[in-house]
Amino acid sequence: MDYDLYINPKKPSVGIYVRKGAGLPDLADAKDWVFDGTSAQANLPPQLVKEIEANGHAFRNMD
């Protein structure tokens, strides 16, 4: 499974991952987030993948 990363240019230290192609339909401020690429599951920490699968998204500290 692949996951899309979105970054908020106003807060670049935080990213949000969602399933590939899911977009950000549930975020009130979705227009503030910019697509930043796709990552394979193998490239993400297992706990982050579990959170995405459970919640549909996961925030990650990008620092």
Secondary structure, DSSP 8 states (H G I E B T S, - for coil): -EEEEEEETTEEEEEEEEETT---TT-TTGGG-EEEEEEEGGGS-HHHHHHHHHHSEEEEE--
